[in-house]
Amino acid sequence: MKYRDLGKTGLKVPVLSFGASSLGGVFHSIKENDALKAVFTAIENGLNFIDVSPYYGYYKAETVLGKALKELPRDSFILSTKVGRYGKDGVNTWDYSAKRAKESVFESMERLNVDYVDLINVHDIEFADLHQVVNETLPALVELREQGVVGHVGITDLQLENLKWVIENSEPGVVESVLNFCHYTLNDDKLIDFLDFFEEHGIGVINASPFSMGLLTQRGIPDWHPAPKPLVEVCKKAAAYCSEQGYPIEKLAIQYAVSNPRIPTTLFSSSNPDSVLKNIKYIEEPIDWELVKKVKEIIGDQQRVSWANS
């Protein structure tokens, strides 16, 4: 496994990292024993950066992950979780207040069976008042950083412009990393346009969702996927074309996502240990750049077509 520096945090992260959203049954129901084994498999194979959130599965992902982490030495993994986005009984809730942010960190640590979080993020800031994020949420997390409760502070969002605005309007060093999803994939490479900005500000970049939340898979998207229909259709065609070449689109998608040395790490999520091993194997093989070119041609004018978060 290759490792890269996450901005100026001092953290060395694997090029491929483990997203724990699947442990909350976000994409489909899970078998808990398999989910725990998926975590152990990731760690054993060098995927030592794990990202989660209280929002995933409405606290379930953190709870399941916590059962796995309890069995692992604390120095064997780098842990990232989030504040701001929550939910219960199928209802999403948001609270970016300083009070709730601090409470949330300690609640997460209890669920995760840890006494320290390496990276704490403000989750999906497009749902927040960005001024509140700058003036209230982030300062609360910086306090916890100064107290040694958390190691580093970051922000996450689908909208790259929001990430840029918060960094521009925060004191230098407040935001140390960004997590952005679905913008360095076979169908959308908009993240490239922002790399100069992030690098100039010493910000570590975490890329997430190399399969574009199911668009770049043979199985296809879940019912709730917000992508517009024309994009869904061309991604189906691209997946079919890759299958005809005997090269699963999942393999090409994850190889492409980790191919840019300016992006320290890419998160994928799975509660299946076999899928974890398969993805690790994929990134160890050389990418077929001619097939990348063909897939981008099939996607055509749907390149960089995005959607609102949900």
C-alpha positions in Angstrom: 0.0 0.0 0.0 1.3 3.5 -0.9 0.9 6.3 1.6 0.8 10.0 1.1 0.9 13.1 3.3 -2.5 14.6 4.2 -1.7 18.2 3.7 0.3 19.6 6.6 -1.4 17.4 9.3 1.5 15.1 9.6 -0.8 12.2 8.9 0.4 9.7 6.4 -2.7 8.1 4.8 -3.0 5.2 2.4 -4.0 6.0 -1.2 -7.1 3.9 -0.6 -9.0 4.3 2.7 -12.0 2.7 4.4 -15.2 4.6 4.6 -17.5 3.1 7.2 -20.9 4.4 5.9 -21.8 0.9 4.8 -21.6 -0.3 8.3 -24.7 1.7 9.0 -26.7 -0.1 6.3 -26.7 3.0 4.3 -26.6 1.2 0.9 -28.2 -2.1 1.8 -28.7 -4.3 4.9 -25.6 -5.7 6.5 -24.5 -8.8 8.4 -22.7 -7.4 11.4 -20.0 -10.2 11.6 -19.1 -9.5 7.9 -19.0 -5.8 8.6 -16.6 -6.3 11.5 -14.4 -8.6 9.4 -14.4 -5.9 6.6 -12.8 -3.5 9.1 -10.2 -6.0 10.3 -9.5 -6.9 6.6 -8.9 -3.2 5.8 -6.5 -2.7 8.7 -4.6 -5.9 8.0 -4.0 -4.8 4.5 -2.8 -1.3 5.2 -6.1 0.7 4.9 -5.5 2.3 8.2 -7.5 5.5 7.6 -11.1 5.0 8.6 -13.9 7.6 8.1 -17.3 7.6 9.7 -20.1 9.9 10.9 -22.9 9.8 13.4 -25.2 10.4 10.5 -24.5 7.1 8.8 -27.2 4.7 9.7 -28.3 7.2 12.4 -25.4 6.3 14.7 -25.4 2.6 13.7 -22.2 2.9 11.6 -20.2 4.4 14.6 -21.7 1.7 16.9 -20.7 -1.2 14.6 -17.3 0.3 13.9 -16.8 0.8 17.6 -17.1 -2.9 18.2 -14.3 -3.5 15.7 -12.1 -0.7 17.0 -12.4 -2.1 20.5 -10.4 -5.2 19.3 -7.7 -3.2 17.6 -4.6 -1.3 19.0 -5.3 2.4 18.9 -2.1 3.1 17.1 -3.1 0.8 14.2 -5.7 3.2 12.7 -6.3 6.8 12.0 -9.9 7.7 12.8 -12.0 10.5 11.2 -15.6 11.3 12.2 -18.0 14.3 11.9 -20.3 16.7 13.5 -23.3 18.7 12.3 -25.5 16.1 10.6 -27.6 13.5 12.5 -30.9 11.7 12.3 -33.4 9.4 14.0 -36.2 7.1 12.8 -35.7 8.1 9.2 -35.7 11.8 9.8 -32.5 13.8 9.0 -31.5 16.6 11.5 -28.8 19.2 11.4 -27.2 21.2 14.2 -24.0 23.2 13.7 -24.0 25.0 17.0 -20.8 25.0 19.1 -22.6 23.2 22.0 -23.9 20.4 19.9 -20.6 20.0 18.0 -18.6 19.5 21.2 -21.2 17.1 22.7 -21.3 15.2 19.4 -17.5 14.6 19.5 -17.7 13.0 23.0 -20.8 11.0 22.1 -19.0 9.7 19.0 -15.9 8.7 21.0 -18.1 6.7 23.3 -19.8 4.8 20.5 -16.4 4.3 18.8 -14.7 3.1 22.0 -11.8 5.6 21.7 -10.6 8.5 23.8 -9.1 10.5 20.9 -10.2 11.3 17.3 -7.5 12.0 14.8 -9.6 14.1 12.5 -13.0 15.8 13.2 -15.0 17.2 10.3 -17.9 19.6 10.0 -20.3 17.4 7.9 -21.9 18.5 4.7 -21.6 22.2 5.2 -24.0 23.0 2.4 -26.8 22.3 4.9 -25.4 24.9 7.3 -25.2 28.6 7.4 -21.6 28.9 6.2 -21.1 32.0 8.5 -22.1 29.8 11.5 -19.5 27.2 10.4 -16.8 29.8 10.3 -17.7 31.7 13.4 -19.1 29.0 15.7 -18.7 25.3 14.6 -15.0 25.4 13.6 -13.9 27.5 16.6 -15.6 24.9 18.9 -13.6 22.1 17.2 -10.4 24.1 17.3 -10.9 24.4 21.1 -11.1 20.6 21.3 -8.0 20.4 19.1 -6.1 22.7 21.5 -7.3 20.5 24.4 -5.9 17.4 22.7 -9.4 15.7 22.3 -9.0 15.8 18.5 -5.9 15.9 16.4 -7.0 17.8 13.3 -10.0 19.7 12.0 -11.6 19.5 8.5 -14.8 20.2 6.6 -16.8 18.0 4.1 -19.2 18.8 1.3 -20.3 17.8 -2.1 -20.1 21.4 -3.3 -16.4 22.4 -3.8 -17.3 26.1 -3.8 -18.5 25.9 -0.2 -15.3 24.3 0.9 -13.3 27.0 -0.8 -15.4 29.8 0.8 -15.1 28.5 4.3 -11.3 28.2 4.0 -11.1 31.7 2.5 -13.1 33.1 5.4 -11.4 31.2 8.2 -8.1 32.0 9.9 -5.1 30.1 8.4 -4.6 26.7 10.0 -8.2 26.3 11.2 -9.2 24.0 8.4 -6.6 21.4 7.8 -8.4 19.0 5.4 -11.4 18.8 3.1 -13.4 15.7 2.2 -15.2 16.0 -1.1 -17.1 13.3 -2.9 -18.1 12.4 -6.4 -15.8 15.0 -8.0 -12.8 12.8 -8.9 -14.4 10.0 -10.7 -14.6 8.7 -14.3 -17.7 10.9 -14.8 -16.7 14.0 -12.9 -13.1 15.4 -12.3 -14.1 18.9 -11.1 -11.9 18.4 -8.1 -8.9 19.0 -10.3 -9.9 22.7 -10.7 -9.6 23.2 -6.9 -6.3 21.4 -6.2 -4.1 24.5 -6.7 -6.2 26.4 -4.1 -6.1 23.6 -1.6 -2.4 23.1 -2.0 -1.7 26.8 -1.7 -3.5 26.7 1.7 -1.8 23.6 2.9 -5.1 21.7 2.9 -5.1 17.9 2.7 -7.6 16.5 0.2 -9.7 13.4 0.8 -11.6 12.1 -2.2 -14.7 10.0 -1.6 -17.1 7.8 -3.5 -15.0 6.6 -6.4 -18.1 4.8 -7.7 -20.1 8.0 -7.7 -22.6 6.5 -5.2 -23.3 3.6 -7.5 -23.3 5.2 -10.9 -20.0 3.5 -11.8 -21.0 0.0 -10.8 -22.5 -3.0 -12.6 -25.2 -3.2 -10.0 -26.3 0.4 -10.7 -27.7 3.1 -8.5 -29.9 2.8 -5.4 -33.4 4.2 -5.7 -32.5 7.4 -3.7 -29.6 8.4 -6.0 -30.1 12.1 -6.9 -28.3 12.0 -10.3 -30.2 13.2 -13.4 -31.5 10.5 -15.7 -29.3 11.3 -18.7 -26.2 10.8 -16.5 -27.5 7.6 -15.1 -28.1 6.3 -18.7 -24.6 7.0 -20.0 -23.0 5.5 -16.9 -25.1 2.3 -17.5 -23.7 2.3 -21.1 -20.2 2.8 -19.8 -20.6 -0.1 -17.3 -21.9 -2.4 -20.0 -19.0 -1.5 -22.3 -16.5 -2.3 -19.6 -18.2 -5.6 -19.0 -17.9 -6.4 -22.7 -14.1 -5.8 -22.4 -13.9 -8.1 -19.4 -12.8 -5.2 -17.2 -15.4 -4.4 -14.5 -16.2 -0.6 -14.3 -15.6 -0.8 -10.6 -12.0 -1.8 -11.2 -11.5 1.1 -13.6 -13.3 3.6 -11.4 -11.2 2.8 -8.3 -7.9 2.7 -10.3 -8.8 6.1 -11.7 -9.7 7.6 -8.4 -6.3 6.7 -6.8 -4.3 7.6 -9.9 -3.7 11.3 -9.1 -0.7 11.8 -6.8 -2.0 15.2 -5.8 -5.0 13.5 -4.1 -3.6 11.9 -0.9 -6.4 9.3 -0.4 -9.7 8.0 -1.8 -12.4 6.6 0.5 -14.6 3.7 -0.6 -17.1 1.9 1.6 -18.0 -1.7 2.0 -19.3 -4.0 4.7 -18.1 -7.0 2.7 -14.5 -8.2 3.5 -14.3 -9.8 0.0 -15.0 -6.5 -1.6 -12.4 -4.8 0.5 -9.8 -7.3 -0.8 -11.0 -7.0 -4.3 -10.6 -3.2 -4.3 -7.1 -3.5 -2.8 -6.2 -5.9 -5.6 -7.6 -3.6 -8.2 -5.4 -0.7 -7.3 -2.3 -2.8 -7.3 -2.8 -3.5 -11.0 -2.0 -1.1 -13.8 -4.9 1.0 -15.2 -6.0 0.8 -18.8 -5.9 4.4 -19.9 -7.3 3.6 -23.3 -10.4 2.2 -21.6 -10.6 5.4 -19.4 -10.6 7.4 -22.6 -13.4 5.3 -24.1 -15.5 5.5 -21.0 -15.2 9.3 -20.9 -16.3 9.4 -24.5 -19.4 7.3 -23.7 -20.2 9.6 -20.8 -19.7 12.5 -23.2 -21.6 15.7 -22.4 -22.7 14.3 -19.1 -19.1 14.8 -17.8 -19.1 17.0 -14.7 -22.9 16.9 -14.5 -23.6 17.0 -10.7 -26.6 17.2 -8.5 -27.7 18.7 -5.2 -26.8 16.9 -2.0 -29.6 15.1 -0.1 
